[in-house]
Each structure stands twice: as C-alpha cells, then as structure tokens.
Amino acid sequence: MRMAGRRFSVGRESEEGESMSTADNKALVRRFWEGLVGTGDSALADELLAPGYIVHYAGNPPMDRDGFLQFLGALRTAFPDVAVTVEDLLAE
C-alpha cells in the first residue's frame, strides 16, 4: 500500500519530557504503518495510539481509537493479504 502524496506528522516527547529524535519519530511512524496497519497487530495499539486518538479521513466522520481499530479489523478481513511497506520517511 502506498500513500503517495500524503503527509503524516508525528511528534512526541519522552517520558522525561524531552523531544524525541528524528530517528525515534521515524521508527514510531514505521511501527504504526508496518506493524499496526500492515500486520493488524492490535497489541501495538496500546503502545502507539493515545487514549484520545482521533483520525480524520476525507469524506468520513472522525474515528476515535476504538473506531479506528474496528476499521482496521474490517480492512484486514476484506484484504487479508494486504502488505504495507514504508519506502521513504522525511522528518528532517
């Protein structure tokens, strides 16, 4: 699955309140797409999605964390062989 033309912003702070490095942010985005979305490993949701997570997809109402996980489950049921590969990440 290629998300050409889309930009995603991720910025987090460590537990100590320090900004995460560019490499850390890239690793986080890669785990979201390849780990959570690509494999459907919902155990990663607790680690990657904040309790107040909201996603906005054009033409659809916003989804909270549970709604997104239901959507992801339906997507993976409809397309069980879906593969997600992150080819490029720009964070600099």
Beta strands, then each sheet from edge to edge (+ up, - down):
strand 1: 54-55
strand 2: 63-64
sheet 1: 1+ 2-
end
